[in-house]
Amino acid sequence: MSTANQSTPSAAEQAEQFKREGNAMYHERKFRKAIELYSKAIELDGNVAAYYSNRALANAALERWQEVFDDAEHVLAKLDESHHKAVYWVVKASKEMGKPKDELLSLLPNSAAAIAEAWGSDDDEHPTQKQLDYAEEWGVRISEAIVKGRMDNLQKILEKIPVGSFPSNVKTGYTALAKYYMARKEWAKGLECFRKLLQYQEKRLPANEASTLDELATTYNNIGVCEKHAGKLEDAVTDLRKSLDCSIRAGSDEKDQNLASIWSNMGSCQVSLGKMDEAIKCHKKAVEIATSKGDTPKSAPLMLALARALRDAGNNKEADGLFGRVVAVWSGFSKVEDLVKESPDVPDERRLVELYITTVAEWAMLQLSSDRDASVKTADAIRIMESGVATLKRWGRQAQAWRLLLPMAQISDDKKYLDEASHVIEGLPEAEHDLAKQAVTHVTEQMTTKA
């Protein structure tokens, strides 16, 4: 005959046992172990407020203020809106992280009276030194992640950064992360970062002040750029107009260089939408602003965008002049390194050299599309590309000149350009050399067959 049955403890009973063990660990100052035991109690019975408030107590001992806040907020929102320990901890954690009182009251409206009483008479506009030190600590974390290129860490930091942290920290972090995604052409992720930054700015920056409007103008412009590349063209135009509106309300002069970028981005969207007349108006406005003090490396990309829009609209004469101005700006530098320093909108030297070659080629091809005598327009196209090759050699980038020498050989049917292309590609890295050699071989075969 079996012995008397011993009933298995219920989940609630097991949870209580974990709580008691957690209390014992807390009193022994083994806070991490206490947190582990309180968490087990919550897993078994998540409807007991004391388990959360006890875990908040243990996390507070380790100054894990976000975890303290999360547990206290959960109790007030889901279990007991007047739980006095939860009220204490949600207020304590908010102050430690620099969260404003109004935000907390909005988050937990049913607990607002208790929170306001617990908060006391602190002045939100004048944070304590401890709050400032804590916010500064987050700024250091953000800076370290950016310097080390640890964008995965930066993402995690921004997800937990206190809302009361310095706005400059948040702007720096989200902008760096967004630019990282944009460089990888992950436009949706870049857009998400700028949207989060916008939400933060609208909530935390003083409304309608010029400095705030300038910040919003920049963010809306970046949002528009991401939307443009993501194919959300109508949304991009809407947000770019908001950027313009913010700039104007901020008191920006109509010649403000930041406006030029906004107008140019809007023009690019209109091109993609097939609204060429509107696109040209936008691009012309951008160029007018950008060149108010002369043609510069900073204005060159905006001039190029207008040149391309005019060409695509069939206005080749005006486009020709603009292509020439762009090439003249870039060719005026004896060192490409100096040109890069003066070209903030071009990410690096490689991209700038590629853009220069493409622009020279486009300008040369524009000559061939004219209705002038064939020998005249061919001579002009060759002259433009020869000048481009000379600039590349002056920059020490002669190995890249094959990209211009091959079309020169095809246009002129002159083998000397083909021979020079075969020579310069020897200075290319192996992978790029193989690609260039294939191109040279292909053009050689074409010219041989033609002969």
N, C-alpha and C positions, 0 to 999 in steps of 0.2 A: 504494500500500500504506500502511495507517494506521500511525501511530507507536505505540510500545509503550503498552498500556493502563495508566493510572494508577488504582489502586483507590481508591474513595471511602472516607474514614475511617469506621470503625464508630461507633456511638453512644457506646460506652465510650471510644473514642479522642477523640472530640469533647468528651466530658465532662471527660476529663483535661486537655485543652487549655484549657477554660474555667477549670478549677481553677488551672492554672499562671498564667493571665492574672489571675485573682482574687488569687492570692498577690502578684503584681507590684503590683497596685493597692493591696493592703493595705499593702505596704512603702512605697508612696508616700503613705500616709495618705489615700487616696481610698476611704474605707470604704464609701460608698454604692455606688460602682461595683463594688467587690469583692463586696458582697452580691448585686448584680445578676448578676455572673458566676458566683458559687457557686450561685445559684438556677437558672441555666441548666444547670449541671452536674447538679444534682439532677433537673431535668426530663428529662434524657437518661438518667440512671442513678440512681435513687433508693435504691439498695442499698449505697452507699458511705458508711460512717460519717464518713470524713474530710471529705466535702463539707459535712455538717451541722455538724461541730465547727468547721470553718473559718468557716462563716457565723455561727456563734455567737460566735466570736472577733471578727469584724467588727462584729456587732451590739453586743457588749459595749463596743467602743470608742465607740459612740454612746449607751451606757447604755440600750439597748432591752432591758430585762431580761426582759420577757415573751417576746420573740422568742428570746432566748438560752435561756430555760427550755424553750420549745416544741421547739427543735431538739435540745437535749441529752436531753430526756425521750423524744423520738422514737427517738433512737439506742439508748438503754438499754432501751426497751420493745419495739422492733421489730428492731433490728439486732445489737447487742452489749451484753449486760447488764453487762459489766465494762470497757467502753471508758473508759480512765482520763481522757481529756480531757472526755468527756461527763459523767462523774461530777463532775469539777471544776466544769464550767459549770452543771450542774443545782443543785449546792450553792451556788455563788456567786450565781446568779440568785435562788434561794430566799431567801437571806439578804438580798439587796438589796431584795427585795419584801416581806420580813417573813413569808414562808411558814414555818409551824412545821415542825420536823424530823419530828415524828411523822406529819404529813400526807404528807410526801415519802416516808417509809419505807413508808407504807401504799400509796402510788401505785405505787411501784417495788419490790415485795417481793423480787424476784430480785436486785436490786442493793443491798439493804438494808445488807449488811456493808460494802461499799465506800463507800456514802454515809455511814454512821455514822462510819467512820474519817476520811473527808474532812471531815466536819462539825466534828469536834473536840469540845471541852468547853463550847461556848457554852451559856449558860443560857437556855432558851426563854422562861422566865417574866420575864426581864429583858432586853428587846431593847436593842440598841445605839442610840446617838443617831442614827446614820445611818438605821437602820430606822424610828425614830420620825419623823425628818424626812421620809422617803419616804412613810410612811403619812399624815402631815399634808398632804403635797402632793396626795395623792388626795382628801383632804377638801376642799381648796381647789377642785379641779376639779369636784367634785360640787356645792359651793355655788354656783360660778359658773354652772354649767349650770341650776340651779334658779332662780337670780335672773334669768337672762336668758330663762327659759322655753324653753330648748333641750332638750326632752325626747328628741329624737333623739340628741343628744350624750350625755345622761345615760344612755340605754340602752347606748350603746357603752362608756361609762366603767365602768358596773356589770358589763359582761360581762368586763372585763379587770382589775377591781380586785383587788389582792392579797388573798389570804385573811387575811393577817396584818394587814391595815389595821384602824384603830380601828373597833370595832363600831358606834360612834355614826355614823361615816361611812356605813357600809353601811345602817344603819337609816334614816338621813335620806334617802339616795338611793332605796332601794327603796320607802319609804313615799311619797315625793313622786311617784315614777313611777306607783305603784299608784293614788294619789288622782287623778292626771291621767287615767288610763284609766277610773276609776270615774266621774269627772265626765262623760266621754264615753260612759258606759254600755257600755264595752268590758270587761265583767265577767270574761271569760276571761283577758284580758291582766292585769287587776288581780290576779286570783287567782294567776296565774303569778308575779307579782312578790312577793306575800306568801309564796308557797310557797318561793321562793328565799331570802327573808329568813329564813324559819323554818329552812331547812337550815343557813344560816350561823349562826344563833343557837344551834341545838342542837350545832353542832360547836365553836363558838368561845367561848361564854359558860360560866362555871363552873356545873357541874351542881348542881341542887337548892338554889342560893342564892335567897333571897327576891327579890333584884333580877332575877335571871334568870327566875324564875317569873312575875314581874310582866310582863317583856318578852314572854314566851311567851304569857301570857294575852291581851295586847293583840293579838299577831299572830294567834292562833287566832280571836279575835273578828272581826278584819278578814277572815280567810279565810272565816269563816262568813257574813259579810255578802255577800261576793262570790259564794259558792256559792248563797246564797238568791236573789240576783237572777239568777243564771245558771240557776236552776231545779233545782239539785242540792240539794233540800230535806233529804233524809235525811243527806247528807254534811254539810250545814250544821249540822243538829242535833248530829251527832257531834262536829264541831269546836267548836261553841259549848259543849258539855259539857266538852270538854278545856280550854276557856278558863276555865270556872267552876272546874274541878279545880285548875288552876294558881293561880288567884287564892286559893282556899282554902288550898292548900299553902303559898302565900307568906305566909300569916298575915293575909290581908285580913279586916277586921272585916265582919260581916254587913250593916253599914250603909254599906260602902264604895260610893261613887257609881259606880265603874267596874263594879261588879256589876250595877247597874241597867240599864246599856246591854246587857250580855250577856243578862240575863233577857228584856229587851224584844225583842231580836233573835230569841231562841229562840221567844218568843210569836208573832212574825210568821211564823216558819216553820211553827209548828203551825196557825196560821190557814190558810195556803196548803195544808197537808196535810189540812184539814178537821177537825182535832182541836180543836174549839172549847173543850171543857172544859179540856183541857191548856193551850191558848193563853191562856185567861183566867187560869188559875193563874199562868202565867209573867208575864203582863202585870201582874197584881196584885202579884206579888213585886217587879217592877221599880218600880212606882209607890210601893209601901211604902218601898223604899229611897230612891228619888229625892226623896220628899216628907217625909223624916224630920225636916227642919228647915223645912218649909213649902213651899208651891207657889212655884216659881221658873220663869223662862224656860227653864232647862236641863231641868227636869222636865216642862214642858208637852208636848213631843212624845211622851213616854212615857205621859202621862195621855191624850193624844189617841188613841194606839194602843189603850189599854185601852177607852176610850169606844167606839171603832169596833167592837172585838171584842164588847163587851157588846150593842151595838145589833144587830149581825149575828146574835147568839145569841138575840135577842128580849127582852133585859133592858133595856127602854127607860128605865125609871125611874132605874136606877143610871147608865146611859149619859148621861141628861139632866144629872144633877148634875156628871159629869166634863166634859162639853162646856162647861158653864157655868164651871167652874173654869179651864179652858184659856183661854177667851175673856177671863175676868176678868184673868188674868195678863198677857196681851198688851195688852189695852185699858188697862191701868194705866200704860203708858208714854206720855208726852206726845210723845216723839220716836221715830220708828221706828229712827233711827240708833243710839240708846241700846239699844233692844231687840235689835238685831242683835248688838251687842257682848256681850250677855249670853246669846246663843243659839248656842253653839259647834257644835251639830249641824245648823244651818240655814246653808247655804253663803253666801247673800248676801241683800241687802235685797229684791230682786225676788221671790225664792223665798219669803221670809218673808211678804211682803204677799199673795202668792197663797195661801199656806197659811192665813193669817188669814181671807181672804175665803171660802175653801172651808170652813173650820171653822165660821164664822158661818152659812153657808148650810146645812151639814149639821145644825147644832143647830136652826135654824129649821124645816127639813123634818121633824125628829124630832117637833116639836110637832104637826105636821099628821097624823102617823101615830098619834097617841094616840086613845083612844075618848071624849075629852071633847066637850063641845058645840062645834059647828063655829065659832061666832062667837068662843068663848073661845080655842080653839087657833089660829085665824087671827090674833087680836089679839096673842097671845104671839109668833107667828112674825114678825109685822110689827115688834113692839117690839124683838125681838132684832136684826133686820136694820137697823132705824133706828139702833140703838146702834152697829152695825158701820159704817154710813155715817158717823156722827158721828166715830168713831175715825179712819177714813180721811181725813176732812177735817182733823182735828187733826194728823195725820201729814203733811199736805200732799200726800195721794195721792187727792184727790177724783175725779180723772179715772178712777180704777179702780172708783169706787163704782157704775158702771153694772152691774157684775156682780151687785150686790145689788138695785139699783133695779128691774131688769127682773123678777125673780121677785116682788118686792113688788107691782109693777103687776099681774102675773098673778094673784097670790093675792087681792089686795084689789079687783081690777077698778077701780082708781083711776088715772085718767089723769095725775094730778099726778106720780106717780113716773116715768111714761114721759116726761113733759116734762122732768123733772130729769135723767133719763138722757141725753136728747138734748142737754141743755146741757153736762153734765160731759164728754162724750166729745170735745168740741172741744179739750180740753187734751191729747189723746193724740197720739203720733207718727203720721205719715201711715198707715203700714202697719197699725198697731193700730186706728187710727180707722176705717179702711174695714171691718175685721172687726166692730167694735162697732156701726157704723152699720147693717150688714146685720142684726145681731141686733135692734137697735131697730126696724128696719123690719118684721122678721118678727113681733115681738110686737105692733106697732101693727096689722098686718093681722089677726092673730088676734083682738085685742080688738075691732076694727071689725066683723069677721064675727060675733063673738059678740053684739055689740050689735044 
